[in-house]
Amino acid sequence: MALFSVKMRSSADGTHISGAERIVEKYEVPDVCAAMSKRAMTHGKGQPDAITVTVTAIDREVERIPALPIAEARCADTAEARDIVINALVPLTPHAAEAWNLLTTVRDMRGAILFHAPTGARLEPDHARGVRVTSMDAAIATGERPEAHSGKTRVTDALVLASKVAHHPAVLAEVCISDDPDYTTGYVASKKLGYLRVPNIKPDGSPVGGRLFVVDTDEPADLITFLEHTPVLVGEAE
């Protein structure tokens, strides 16, 4: 079965607004391209002046992995959300508070921070760009393909990404805060913790967002290759 990677990026005045991607069969490509363009035009961060949709044939083996199990934390405000995230990271790194501070103060990164668990150092080669996680989608088995429903939800998109990231043995945990001003639920995820949704991780209306991976490796090249280039389909949680 021939599969294609479909990716969308939108921007305004050179500033990134939104992105999306799918791994689909040939017959799905036209409808998916149209759906992505529509999504780009209705994003909460504003009207784009440029939308790029790229379709590429996948010429390598697609890895299939299970989704992380989903849980939801109870937190009434941003202070409680911060404590939940830091407490989740404390067993993994002595620099848990530093990781949170870095995530919430770095601005305008298109990719993720690679946070070295033992030292607290940043390992991504380009600190302005970060590391992009691409080439992934929900497998048909999840029942959440757009052709079967009204469209992939934000939770599904994030769960697919978090599951791919957690699958690599060098990744201890991920923390994500959406940069969408209208979306205030973030998450912390790992193989052990699962996908823990964290409400009120930022104030309503805040454009602040970011992604950080806590990793335990001194040589991140293999991890970066996996995250940016290995195609992955995420199925139902085990």
N, CA, C and O of each residue as an XYZ file, in Angstrom:
952
protein
N       0.834     -1.189      0.000
C       0.000      0.000      0.000
C       0.877      1.249      0.000
O       1.708      1.431      0.889
N       0.685      2.115     -1.008
C       1.459      3.345     -1.103
C       0.908      4.374     -0.127
O      -0.296      4.625     -0.088
N       1.798      4.964      0.659
C       1.412      5.994      1.621
C       2.099      7.305      1.280
O       3.198      7.326      0.725
N       1.422      8.409      1.629
C       1.955      9.734      1.356
C       1.927     10.567      2.633
O       0.992     10.483      3.430
N       2.968     11.369      2.809
C       3.022     12.333      3.895
C       2.472     13.663      3.383
O       2.947     14.194      2.379
N       1.474     14.194      4.078
C       0.890     15.492      3.728
C       1.126     16.438      4.898
O       0.704     16.167      6.023
N       1.812     17.560      4.621
C       2.144     18.513      5.682
C       1.672     19.904      5.300
O       1.772     20.319      4.145
N       1.161     20.610      6.286
C       0.702     21.986      6.083
C       1.398     22.922      7.057
O       1.544     22.607      8.238
N       1.825     24.073      6.556
C       2.361     25.133      7.412
C       1.739     26.447      6.972
O       1.630     26.714      5.775
N       1.332     27.266      7.924
C       0.788     28.583      7.586
C       1.521     29.650      8.383
O       2.029     29.394      9.475
N       1.568     30.858      7.816
C       2.289     31.948      8.466
C       1.661     33.281      8.077
O       0.891     33.365      7.121
N       2.005     34.320      8.836
C       1.596     35.685      8.525
C       2.773     36.603      8.796
O       3.335     36.604      9.892
N       3.143     37.384      7.791
C       4.308     38.277      7.902
C       5.560     37.522      8.339
O       6.390     38.046      9.081
N       5.681     36.274      7.862
C       6.858     35.466      8.163
C       6.814     34.763      9.495
O       7.739     34.016      9.815
N       5.752     34.975     10.308
C       5.634     34.338     11.622
C       4.749     33.105     11.526
O       3.640     33.169     10.995
N       5.241     31.979     12.040
C       4.499     30.723     12.002
C       3.178     30.836     12.763
O       3.148     31.354     13.879
N       2.083     30.352     12.160
C       0.780     30.346     12.817
C       0.359     28.936     13.182
O       0.030     28.659     14.336
N       0.366     28.048     12.206
C      -0.126     26.697     12.491
C       0.526     25.682     11.578
O       1.135     26.026     10.564
N       0.385     24.425     11.960
C       0.895     23.328     11.149
C       0.067     22.082     11.404
O      -0.591     21.961     12.437
N       0.105     21.166     10.465
C      -0.595     19.896     10.618
C       0.026     18.895      9.663
O       0.663     19.278      8.682
N      -0.158     17.632      9.945
C       0.334     16.625      9.011
C      -0.442     15.342      9.142
O      -1.038     15.057     10.181
N      -0.428     14.571      8.073
C      -1.112     13.289      7.996
C      -0.245     12.306      7.218
O       0.613     12.709      6.432
N      -0.474     11.028      7.441
C       0.058      9.965      6.598
C      -1.151      9.244      6.032
O      -1.927      8.649      6.780
N      -1.316      9.292      4.710
C      -2.559      8.832      4.097
C      -2.287      8.006      2.851
O      -1.180      7.992      2.313
N      -3.339      7.317      2.409
C      -3.266      6.608      1.143
C      -3.484      7.600      0.003
O      -3.950      8.722      0.203
N      -3.127      7.143     -1.209
C      -3.157      8.015     -2.376
C      -4.526      8.658     -2.578
O      -4.612      9.853     -2.857
N      -5.604      7.869     -2.438
C      -6.937      8.398     -2.730
C      -7.352      9.484     -1.738
O      -8.233     10.289     -2.039
N      -6.727      9.518     -0.556
C      -7.097     10.494      0.470
C      -6.444     11.861      0.268
O      -6.889     12.851      0.847
N      -5.402     11.920     -0.542
C      -4.584     13.128     -0.628
C      -5.384     14.381     -0.977
O      -5.223     15.385     -0.283
N      -6.239     14.394     -2.009
C      -6.936     15.643     -2.351
C      -7.817     16.182     -1.218
O      -7.796     17.379     -0.933
N      -8.589     15.300     -0.574
C      -9.475     15.746      0.505
C      -8.684     16.234      1.713
O      -9.071     17.204      2.363
N      -7.589     15.568      2.007
C      -6.774     15.972      3.156
C      -6.122     17.331      2.903
O      -6.051     18.162      3.808
N      -5.654     17.559      1.696
C      -5.075     18.863      1.356
C      -6.109     19.979      1.537
O      -5.794     21.044      2.068
N      -7.340     19.728      1.094
C      -8.397     20.731      1.233
C      -8.735     20.979      2.699
O      -8.923     22.122      3.115
N      -8.812     19.900      3.482
C      -9.147     20.043      4.901
C      -8.062     20.811      5.654
O      -8.362     21.613      6.539
N      -6.819     20.565      5.303
C      -5.717     21.277      5.965
C      -5.731     22.762      5.629
O      -5.472     23.599      6.494
N      -6.030     23.089      4.389
C      -6.095     24.498      3.991
C      -7.216     25.211      4.736
O      -7.054     26.350      5.173
N      -8.347     24.538      4.878
C      -9.471     25.126      5.615
C      -9.085     25.338      7.071
O      -9.400     26.371      7.662
N      -8.404     24.356      7.643
C      -7.975     24.473      9.034
C      -7.039     25.668      9.214
O      -7.143     26.398     10.200
N      -6.133     25.864      8.271
C      -5.182     26.973      8.365
C      -5.895     28.321      8.332
O      -5.453     29.271      8.978
N      -6.993     28.412      7.587
C      -7.702     29.684      7.431
C      -8.551     30.043      8.644
O      -9.029     31.173      8.753
N      -8.743     29.087      9.561
C      -9.632     29.338     10.700
C      -8.914     29.180     12.031
O      -9.555     28.910     13.046
N      -7.590     29.344     12.047
C      -6.828     29.141     13.278
C      -7.019     30.301     14.244
O      -7.189     31.450     13.837
N      -6.988     29.972     15.544
C      -7.207     30.980     16.576
C      -6.131     32.042     16.655
O      -6.356     33.105     17.234
N      -4.952     31.772     16.077
C      -3.866     32.756     16.145
C      -3.970     33.828     15.065
O      -3.186     34.776     15.054
N      -4.936     33.680     14.157
C      -5.124     34.738     13.176
C      -5.131     34.254     11.741
O      -4.965     33.066     11.465
N      -5.326     35.196     10.836
C      -5.426     34.924      9.400
C      -4.035     34.822      8.789
O      -3.247     35.761      8.903
N      -3.716     33.704      8.142
C      -2.407     33.590      7.488
C      -2.380     34.327      6.165
O      -3.420     34.538      5.540
N      -1.187     34.718      5.741
C      -1.040     35.261      4.393
C      -0.278     34.295      3.486
O      -0.083     34.563      2.300
N       0.151     33.158      4.063
C       0.815     32.124      3.267
C       0.485     30.753      3.851
O       0.606     30.530      5.056
N       0.071     29.851      2.987
C      -0.204     28.467      3.376
C       0.544     27.554      2.418
O       0.387     27.663      1.202
N       1.348     26.662      2.956
C       2.089     25.713      2.136
C       1.661     24.299      2.499
O       1.743     23.896      3.659
N       1.201     23.544      1.500
C       0.846     22.137      1.686
C       1.790     21.303      0.829
O       1.888     21.505     -0.381
N       2.477     20.373      1.464
C       3.478     19.552      0.779
C       3.061     18.088      0.825
O       2.702     17.574      1.884
N       3.109     17.420     -0.315
C       2.771     16.003     -0.411
C       4.006     15.239     -0.874
O       4.582     15.554     -1.915
N       4.412     14.227     -0.094
C       5.621     13.467     -0.395
C       5.349     11.978     -0.249
O       4.790     11.549      0.760
N       5.736     11.188     -1.239
C       5.594      9.737     -1.137
C       6.546      9.198     -0.076
O       7.696      9.628      0.011
N       6.062      8.253      0.732
C       6.885      7.625      1.763
C       7.540      6.392      1.163
O       6.858      5.469      0.717
N       8.868      6.383      1.156
C       9.599      5.301      0.496
C      10.367      4.435      1.493
O      11.367      3.811      1.138
N       9.898      4.398      2.735
C      10.573      3.595      3.747
C       9.533      2.934      4.634
O       8.345      3.249      4.559
N       9.988      2.018      5.471
C       9.097      1.301      6.381
C       8.453      2.265      7.369
O       9.120      3.134      7.931
N       7.154      2.101      7.573
C       6.434      2.915      8.557
C       6.355      2.139      9.867
O       5.877      1.006      9.903
N       6.827      2.762     10.935
C       6.809      2.122     12.241
C       5.425      2.282     12.860
O       4.818      3.349     12.780
N       4.936      1.213     13.477
C       3.620      1.252     14.118
C       3.797      1.063     15.621
O       4.410      0.093     16.067
N       3.249      2.006     16.401
C       3.419      1.978     17.849
C       2.066      2.228     18.519
O       1.164      2.786     17.894
N       1.914      1.819     19.794
C       0.659      2.090     20.507
C       0.610      3.510     21.045
O       1.645      4.123     21.309
N      -0.586      4.020     21.203
C      -0.778      5.332     21.828
C      -0.555      5.231     23.333
O      -0.771      4.180     23.936
N      -0.124      6.321     23.920
C      -0.036      6.400     25.367
C      -1.442      6.419     25.973
O      -2.355      6.985     25.372
N      -1.634      5.818     27.138
C      -2.936      5.939     27.813
C      -3.149      7.371     28.303
O      -2.198      8.045     28.697
N      -4.409      7.833     28.277
C      -4.738      9.217     28.610
C      -5.260      9.318     30.036
O      -6.075      8.503     30.467
N      -4.786     10.322     30.765
C      -5.307     10.657     32.089
C      -5.430     12.171     32.164
O      -4.899     12.882     31.311
N      -6.129     12.668     33.181
C      -6.290     14.112     33.328
C      -6.045     14.526     34.766
O      -6.615     13.964     35.700
N      -5.182     15.522     34.923
C      -4.892     16.051     36.249
C      -6.002     17.015     36.679
O      -6.740     17.546     35.849
N      -6.102     17.224     37.976
C      -7.037     18.205     38.519
C      -6.234     19.385     39.047
O      -5.488     19.263     40.018
N      -6.397     20.509     38.403
C      -5.713     21.712     38.882
C      -6.575     22.920     38.549
O      -7.044     23.079     37.422
N      -6.771     23.764     39.546
C      -7.705     24.872     39.422
C      -7.078     26.113     38.820
O      -7.784     26.988     38.319
N      -5.749     26.195     38.865
C      -5.102     27.410     38.383
C      -3.693     27.097     37.893
O      -3.236     25.956     37.960
N      -3.018     28.122     37.404
C      -1.694     27.928     36.815
C      -0.656     27.484     37.846
O       0.279     26.758     37.507
N      -0.807     27.906     39.080
C       0.148     27.502     40.118
C       0.063     26.000     40.360
O       1.090     25.332     40.477
N      -1.140     25.470     40.436
C      -1.304     24.023     40.617
C      -0.793     23.259     39.402
O      -0.182     22.199     39.542
N      -1.041     23.797     38.209
C      -0.558     23.150     36.993
C       0.967     23.080     36.986
O       1.547     22.043     36.661
N       1.604     24.179     37.342
C       3.070     24.216     37.429
C       3.575     23.150     38.391
O       4.525     22.432     38.077
N       2.946     23.041     39.565
C       3.389     22.060     40.565
C       3.240     20.631     40.050
O       4.096     19.783     40.303
N       2.151     20.365     39.327
C       1.935     19.023     38.786
C       3.037     18.664     37.797
O       3.574     17.557     37.830
N       3.370     19.603     36.920
C       4.412     19.333     35.927
C       5.765     19.140     36.595
O       6.469     18.174     36.300
N       6.133     20.038     37.482
C       7.445     19.934     38.137
C       7.537     18.654     38.958
O       8.574     17.991     38.943
N       6.483     18.296     39.669
C       6.506     17.068     40.468
C       6.647     15.824     39.591
O       7.249     14.831     40.001
N       6.090     15.887     38.385
C       6.235     14.767     37.457
C       7.670     14.628     36.966
O       8.131     13.526     36.671
N       8.382     15.769     36.880
C       9.750     15.750     36.364
C      10.802     15.490     37.447
O      11.914     15.065     37.136
N      10.463     15.738     38.698
C      11.450     15.617     39.782
C      12.134     14.248     39.830
O      13.344     14.197     40.051
N      11.411     13.126     39.632
C      12.110     11.827     39.660
C      13.045     11.604     38.469
O      13.856     10.678     38.484
N      12.937     12.446     37.441
C      13.681     12.244     36.196
C      14.913     13.123     36.078
O      15.877     12.761     35.404
N      14.884     14.274     36.730
C      15.991     15.225     36.608
C      16.080     16.085     37.866
O      15.051     16.483     38.411
N      17.294     16.377     38.333
C      17.435     17.315     39.457
C      17.189     18.762     39.052
O      17.248     19.666     39.885
N      16.917     18.974     37.785
C      16.724     20.326     37.252
C      15.275     20.534     36.799
O      15.034     21.225     35.809
N      14.318     19.949     37.506
C      12.912     20.005     37.091
C      12.391     21.434     37.040
O      11.723     21.811     36.077
N      12.684     22.233     38.058
C      12.207     23.616     38.072
C      12.843     24.423     36.944
O      12.194     25.290     36.359
N      14.112     24.141     36.635
C      14.787     24.830     35.535
C      14.116     24.495     34.201
O      13.977     25.353     33.329
N      13.705     23.238     34.060
C      13.028     22.830     32.827
C      11.739     23.624     32.646
O      11.454     24.104     31.548
N      10.962     23.765     33.715
C       9.715     24.532     33.638
C       9.997     25.990     33.298
O       9.335     26.568     32.435
N      10.959     26.575     33.962
C      11.285     27.986     33.712
C      11.741     28.204     32.276
O      11.394     29.210     31.658
N      12.515     27.268     31.748
C      12.974     27.373     30.365
C      11.795     27.296     29.402
O      11.682     28.098     28.475
N      10.928     26.330     29.631
C       9.772     26.136     28.753
C       8.884     27.372     28.716
O       8.348     27.714     27.662
N       8.723     28.039     29.839
C       7.778     29.149     29.922
C       8.401     30.520     29.649
O       7.705     31.534     29.692
N       9.690     30.557     29.372
C      10.323     31.848     29.077
C      10.895     31.940     27.665
O      11.032     33.041     27.132
N      11.231     30.812     27.049
C      11.742     30.839     25.673
C      10.591     31.164     24.726
O       9.483     30.654     24.894
N      10.848     32.006     23.739
C       9.803     32.454     22.830
C      10.146     32.137     21.374
O      11.309     32.052     20.983
N       9.068     31.966     20.586
C       9.151     31.906     19.122
C      10.033     30.771     18.604
O      10.700     30.926     17.582
N      10.042     29.636     19.297
C      10.694     28.436     18.765
C       9.677     27.624     17.974
O       8.555     27.414     18.435
N      10.064     27.169     16.791
C       9.157     26.336     15.996
C       9.218     24.882     16.432
O       8.273     24.128     16.198
N      10.313     24.476     17.061
C      10.467     23.105     17.493
C      10.585     23.003     19.004
O      10.254     23.935     19.737
N      11.064     21.845     19.454
C      11.137     21.551     20.882
C      12.545     21.749     21.430
O      13.537     21.663     20.707
N      12.595     22.012     22.716
C      13.853     22.057     23.460
C      14.239     20.641     23.844
O      13.398     19.873     24.312
N      15.502     20.287     23.652
C      16.042     19.033     24.180
C      16.760     19.364     25.483
O      17.816     19.996     25.474
N      16.185     18.938     26.594
C      16.677     19.288     27.922
C      17.403     18.085     28.511
O      16.787     17.055     28.786
N      18.720     18.219     28.704
C      19.552     17.118     29.195
C      19.264     16.876     30.675
O      19.562     17.723     31.517
N      18.686     15.722     30.987
C      18.242     15.448     32.355
C      19.359     15.551     33.397
O      19.139     16.152     34.449
N      20.551     14.989     33.148
C      21.582     15.040     34.192
C      22.135     16.429     34.472
O      22.492     16.732     35.610
N      22.212     17.282     33.443
C      22.905     18.566     33.610
C      22.019     19.800     33.455
O      22.390     20.885     33.903
N      20.859     19.648     32.829
C      20.022     20.805     32.539
C      20.446     21.582     31.309
O      19.891     22.646     31.035
N      21.414     21.078     30.561
C      21.882     21.761     29.345
C      20.904     21.543     28.196
O      20.154     20.567     28.175
N      20.928     22.470     27.242
C      20.141     22.320     26.027
C      20.971     21.608     24.971
O      22.125     21.963     24.732
N      20.368     20.582     24.329
C      21.114     19.757     23.390
C      20.715     19.958     21.936
O      21.366     19.413     21.044
N      19.663     20.727     21.674
C      19.275     20.893     20.264
C      20.343     21.701     19.531
O      20.830     22.697     20.067
N      20.719     21.292     18.316
C      21.799     21.970     17.574
C      21.526     23.438     17.295
O      22.445     24.256     17.315
N      20.267     23.779     17.034
C      19.885     25.152     16.724
C      18.856     25.587     17.766
O      17.707     25.147     17.728
N      19.267     26.450     18.696
C      18.373     26.842     19.784
C      17.191     27.677     19.298
O      16.144     27.689     19.945
N      17.336     28.363     18.190
C      16.230     29.159     17.665
C      15.177     28.279     16.993
O      13.983     28.567     17.071
N      15.617     27.214     16.338
C      14.699     26.327     15.616
C      14.145     25.240     16.522
O      12.958     24.922     16.453
N      14.991     24.667     17.369
C      14.581     23.508     18.142
C      14.543     22.257     17.292
O      15.102     22.229     16.195
N      13.891     21.227     17.788
C      13.763     19.950     17.084
C      12.307     19.739     16.722
O      11.435     19.769     17.591
N      12.039     19.526     15.440
C      10.674     19.329     14.958
C      10.317     17.851     14.956
O      11.119     17.015     14.541
N       9.118     17.531     15.417
C       8.619     16.160     15.360
C       7.670     16.071     14.175
O       6.635     16.736     14.156
N       8.019     15.250     13.184
C       7.221     15.158     11.968
C       7.054     13.699     11.558
O       7.557     12.790     12.218
N       6.332     13.494     10.447
C       6.119     12.169      9.849
C       5.387     11.235     10.811
O       5.940     10.230     11.256
N       4.133     11.579     11.127
C       3.343     10.766     12.060
C       1.865     10.988     11.805
O       1.468     11.997     11.221
N       1.057     10.044     12.247
C      -0.390     10.171     12.132
C      -1.032      9.103     13.003
O      -0.377      8.164     13.455
N      -2.338      9.272     13.227
C      -3.110      8.237     13.891
C      -3.397      7.122     12.897
O      -3.787      7.380     11.758
N      -3.204      5.895     13.328
C      -3.524      4.755     12.472
C      -5.037      4.607     12.352
O      -5.785      5.111     13.189
N      -5.473      3.927     11.327
C      -6.902      3.718     11.111
C      -7.530      3.033     12.319
O      -8.701      3.259     12.623
N      -6.753      2.193     13.010
C      -7.275      1.434     14.144
C      -7.764      2.322     15.286
O      -8.554      1.869     16.114
N      -7.317      3.562     15.347
C      -7.762      4.438     16.432
C      -9.180      4.942     16.199
O      -9.817      5.447     17.122
N      -9.680      4.807     14.969
C     -11.023      5.278     14.676
C     -11.141      6.787     14.676
O     -12.242      7.315     14.831
N     -10.039      7.493     14.505
C     -10.087      8.946     14.589
C      -9.571      9.602     13.308
O      -9.073     10.727     13.342
N      -9.691      8.906     12.189
C      -9.312      9.504     10.930
C     -10.385     10.501     10.497
O     -11.568     10.247     10.721
N     -10.010     11.624      9.886
C     -11.000     12.638      9.503
C     -12.078     12.128      8.551
O     -13.200     12.635      8.575
N     -11.768     11.138      7.716
C     -12.791     10.666      6.791
C     -13.872      9.869      7.514
O     -14.955      9.650      6.971
N     -13.576      9.432      8.746
C     -14.564      8.684      9.512
C     -15.349      9.582     10.460
O     -16.462      9.243     10.863
N     -14.775     10.721     10.814
C     -15.411     11.652     11.751
C     -15.333     13.065     11.172
O     -15.007     13.245      9.999
N     -15.630     14.046     11.989
C     -15.628     15.423     11.497
C     -14.225     15.998     11.386
O     -14.036     17.051     10.776
N     -13.245     15.326     11.963
C     -11.871     15.828     11.875
C     -11.082     15.434     13.099
O     -11.652     15.218     14.168
N      -9.770     15.339     12.952
C      -8.935     15.007     14.099
C      -9.022     16.132     15.122
O      -8.987     17.308     14.759
N      -9.134     15.780     16.382
C      -9.188     16.782     17.427
C      -7.790     17.180     17.846
O      -6.808     16.527     17.493
N      -7.714     18.264     18.608
C      -6.426     18.719     19.120
C      -5.797     17.644     20.003
O      -4.586     17.428     19.965
N      -6.641     16.965     20.806
C      -6.118     15.913     21.678
C      -5.505     14.802     20.855
O      -4.437     14.299     21.204
N      -6.156     14.403     19.766
C      -5.615     13.337     18.934
C      -4.277     13.735     18.334
O      -3.331     12.948     18.372
N      -4.177     14.929     17.785
C      -2.918     15.395     17.216
C      -1.806     15.348     18.260
O      -0.713     14.849     17.995
N      -2.096     15.868     19.444
C      -1.093     15.917     20.497
C      -0.746     14.524     20.987
O       0.419     14.246     21.271
N      -1.732     13.642     21.092
C      -1.485     12.280     21.561
C      -0.591     11.520     20.587
O       0.295     10.775     21.006
N      -0.819     11.704     19.296
C       0.027     11.055     18.290
C       1.469     11.515     18.444
O       2.390     10.698     18.468
N       1.661     12.829     18.550
C       3.016     13.364     18.700
C       3.660     12.865     19.994
O       4.805     12.413     19.987
N       2.928     12.948     21.097
C       3.482     12.529     22.392
C       3.839     11.049     22.400
O       4.834     10.650     23.005
N       3.034     10.241     21.735
C       3.304      8.801     21.695
C       4.568      8.507     20.900
O       5.366      7.655     21.290
N       4.754      9.211     19.783
C       5.979      9.022     19.007
C       7.194      9.435     19.819
O       8.189      8.712     19.862
N       7.120     10.590     20.462
C       8.251     11.092     21.233
C       8.608     10.125     22.357
O       9.777      9.793     22.549
N       7.595      9.672     23.102
C       7.842      8.801     24.248
C       8.385      7.434     23.835
O       8.993      6.733     24.644
N       8.167      7.062     22.582
C       8.598      5.747     22.115
C      10.117      5.616     22.063
O      10.644      4.511     22.189
N      10.826      6.726     21.879
C      12.278      6.649     21.777
C      12.891      6.466     23.166
O      12.522      7.183     24.097
N      13.816      5.524     23.322
C      14.357      5.226     24.662
C      15.136      6.360     25.309
O      15.333      6.343     26.524
N      15.583      7.345     24.538
C      16.339      8.455     25.127
C      15.437      9.495     25.773
O      15.917     10.347     26.521
N      14.135      9.439     25.495
C      13.204     10.447     26.018
C      12.626      9.980     27.352
O      12.029      8.908     27.440
N      12.810     10.794     28.380
C      12.262     10.485     29.702
C      10.869     11.092     29.879
O      10.012     10.490     30.527
N      10.637     12.269     29.312
C       9.332     12.921     29.441
C       9.232     14.071     28.450
O      10.238     14.568     27.943
N       8.005     14.478     28.188
C       7.721     15.659     27.368
C       6.757     16.553     28.117
O       5.846     16.071     28.790
N       6.956     17.859     28.001
C       5.991     18.833     28.517
C       5.612     19.756     27.369
O       6.481     20.238     26.643
N       4.319     20.002     27.204
C       3.858     20.845     26.103
C       2.821     21.842     26.584
O       1.907     21.501     27.335
N       2.979     23.084     26.138
C       1.988     24.138     26.339
C       1.639     24.677     24.955
O       2.523     25.122     24.222
N       0.367     24.641     24.596
C      -0.050     25.136     23.286
C       0.151     26.640     23.193
O      -0.056     27.359     24.171
N       0.555     27.122     22.013
C       0.672     28.571     21.820
C      -0.635     29.188     21.323
O      -0.679     30.380     21.019
N      -1.690     28.393     21.239
C      -3.006     28.899     20.869
C      -3.573     29.687     22.059
O      -3.716     29.124     23.145
N      -3.895     30.960     21.884
C      -4.407     31.763     23.007
C      -5.704     31.224     23.609
O      -6.016     31.498     24.768
N      -6.458     30.455     22.818
C      -7.759     29.958     23.274
C      -7.690     28.570     23.900
O      -8.718     28.009     24.279
N      -6.487     28.014     24.010
C      -6.378     26.635     24.516
C      -5.415     26.603     25.687
O      -4.222     26.854     25.519
N      -5.919     26.297     26.866
C      -5.117     26.403     28.087
C      -4.819     25.064     28.743
O      -4.345     25.024     29.878
N      -5.088     23.972     28.047
C      -4.752     22.644     28.568
C      -3.467     22.147     27.912
O      -3.408     21.978     26.694
N      -2.447     21.917     28.722
C      -1.203     21.344     28.226
C      -1.098     19.887     28.620
O      -2.095     19.266     28.987
N       0.091     19.343     28.548
C       0.261     17.958     28.991
C       1.708     17.685     29.366
O       2.635     18.373     28.937
N       1.861     16.653     30.182
C       3.167     16.060     30.450
C       3.012     14.577     30.131
O       2.024     13.955     30.521
N       3.985     14.013     29.425
C       3.826     12.654     28.923
C       5.125     11.870     29.044
O       6.220     12.424     28.941
N       4.975     10.570     29.264
C       6.110      9.644     29.264
C       5.551      8.229     29.175
O       4.350      8.020     29.347
N       6.419      7.262     28.907
C       5.960      5.877     28.867
C       5.361      5.455     30.205
O       4.344      4.763     30.244
N       5.982      5.867     31.284
C       5.519      5.478     32.620
C       4.272      6.245     33.027
O       3.336      5.661     33.573
N       4.250      7.538     32.769
C       3.150      8.394     33.201
C       1.952      8.322     32.267
O       0.822      8.554     32.696
N       2.183      8.004     30.991
C       1.140      8.101     29.986
C       1.011      9.534     29.503
O       1.951     10.320     29.621
N      -0.138      9.873     28.966
C      -0.419     11.211     28.445
C      -1.312     11.919     29.456
O      -2.526     11.717     29.475
N      -0.699     12.748     30.295
C      -1.424     13.401     31.379
C      -1.807     14.818     30.961
O      -0.944     15.692     30.869
N      -3.086     15.049     30.710
C      -3.567     16.373     30.351
C      -3.569     17.257     31.594
O      -3.976     16.822     32.671
N      -3.110     18.506     31.440
C      -2.970     19.425     32.562
C      -3.766     20.698     32.260
O      -3.282     21.564     31.532
N      -4.984     20.824     32.810
C      -5.777     22.042     32.582
C      -5.139     23.265     33.249
O      -4.357     23.141     34.192
N      -5.487     24.433     32.742
C      -5.052     25.706     33.322
C      -3.532     25.829     33.411
O      -2.994     26.380     34.371
N      -2.858     25.307     32.397
C      -1.398     25.364     32.408
C      -0.890     26.770     32.084
O       0.276     27.088     32.314
N      -1.780     27.603     31.547
C      -1.442     29.009     31.296
C      -2.716     29.830     31.360
O      -3.805     29.264     31.262
N      -2.624     31.144     31.520
C      -3.825     31.981     31.577
C      -4.562     31.992     30.243
O      -3.946     31.886     29.183
N      -5.864     32.117     30.302
C      -6.669     32.231     29.091
C      -6.268     33.480     28.309
O      -6.115     34.561     28.877
N      -6.101     33.313     27.001
C      -5.706     34.419     26.141
C      -4.212     34.594     25.979
O      -3.773     35.460     25.222
N      -3.420     33.792     26.674
C      -1.969     33.916     26.577
C      -1.444     33.237     25.316
O      -1.823     32.101     25.034
N      -0.582     33.907     24.550
C       0.003     33.295     23.356
C       1.265     32.487     23.661
O       1.882     31.929     22.754
N       1.649     32.426     24.940
C       2.868     31.712     25.323
C       2.679     30.209     25.148
O       1.669     29.648     25.572
N       3.645     29.573     24.530
C       3.583     28.126     24.365
C       4.962     27.580     24.077
O       5.888     28.331     23.771
N       5.095     26.268     24.176
C       6.379     25.651     23.894
C       6.333     24.166     24.156
O       5.355     23.631     24.679
N       7.430     23.505     23.774
C       7.534     22.059     23.928
C       8.946     21.729     24.397
O       9.920     22.265     23.869
N       9.057     20.850     25.387
C      10.357     20.480     25.949
C      10.413     18.984     26.160
O       9.489     18.387     26.714
N      11.521     18.371     25.708
C      11.756     16.949     25.922
C      12.877     16.785     26.935
O      13.980     17.293     26.732
N      12.600     16.077     28.027
C      13.648     15.717     28.983
C      14.297     14.434     28.478
O      13.633     13.405     28.352
N      15.594     14.497     28.188
C      16.267     13.361     27.547
C      17.487     12.929     28.350
O      18.089     13.717     29.080
N      17.827     11.675     28.194
C      19.014     11.125     28.853
C      19.920     10.525     27.782
O      19.956      9.309     27.593
N      20.636     11.379     27.098
C      21.610     10.973     26.099
C      22.620     12.098     25.932
O      22.273     13.274     26.030
N      23.873     11.730     25.680
C      24.901     12.729     25.416
C      25.082     12.974     23.924
O      25.730     13.939     23.518
N      24.501     12.089     23.107
C      24.618     12.186     21.656
C      23.217     12.131     21.057
O      22.711     11.041     20.793
N      22.580     13.275     20.836
C      21.172     13.280     20.427
C      20.915     13.064     18.940
O      19.766     13.163     18.509
N      21.925     12.778     18.151
C      21.732     12.688     16.698
C      20.705     11.619     16.321
O      19.843     11.857     15.475
N      20.795     10.440     16.948
C      19.859      9.358     16.632
C      18.438      9.744     17.017
O      17.494      9.468     16.276
N      18.284     10.378     18.165
C      16.967     10.832     18.610
C      16.388     11.847     17.635
O      15.217     11.746     17.269
N      17.175     12.810     17.214
C      16.702     13.843     16.301
C      16.280     13.233     14.966
O      15.256     13.616     14.400
N      17.067     12.287     14.468
C      16.714     11.610     13.215
C      15.378     10.900     13.344
O      14.541     10.982     12.445
N      15.171     10.208     14.450
C      13.898      9.509     14.672
C      12.735     10.496     14.718
O      11.720     10.293     14.051
N      12.878     11.551     15.493
C      11.781     12.503     15.663
C      11.444     13.233     14.373
O      10.270     13.481     14.096
N      12.444     13.578     13.586
C      12.213     14.423     12.419
C      11.975     13.653     11.127
O      11.434     14.211     10.173
N      12.369     12.380     11.075
C      12.331     11.701      9.781
C      11.659     10.330      9.767
O      11.201      9.904      8.707
N      11.578      9.629     10.877
C      11.016      8.279     10.873
C       9.491      8.328     10.836
O       8.883      8.879     11.755
N       8.844      7.763      9.790
C       7.378      7.779      9.728
C       6.776      6.807     10.748
O       7.211      5.661     10.863
N       5.781      7.281     11.473
C       5.166      6.489     12.549
C       3.652      6.607     12.475
O       3.116      7.701     12.300
N       2.969      5.485     12.609
C       1.524      5.450     12.766
C       1.210      4.986     14.184
O       1.750      3.983     14.651
N       0.342      5.717     14.857
C       0.037      5.453     16.258
C      -1.339      4.810     16.361
O      -2.344      5.382     15.939
N      -1.365      3.612     16.931
C      -2.620      2.868     17.071
C      -3.211      2.983     18.461
O      -2.832      3.865     19.232
N      -4.130      2.101     18.781
C      -4.804      2.150     20.067
C      -3.840      1.868     21.214
O      -2.854      1.151     21.047
N      -4.135      2.438     22.380
C      -3.313      2.194     23.566
C      -3.371      0.723     23.947
O      -4.405      0.075     23.784
N      -2.279      0.207     24.446
C      -2.225     -1.185     24.847
C      -2.862     -1.372     26.236
O      -2.910     -2.491     26.748
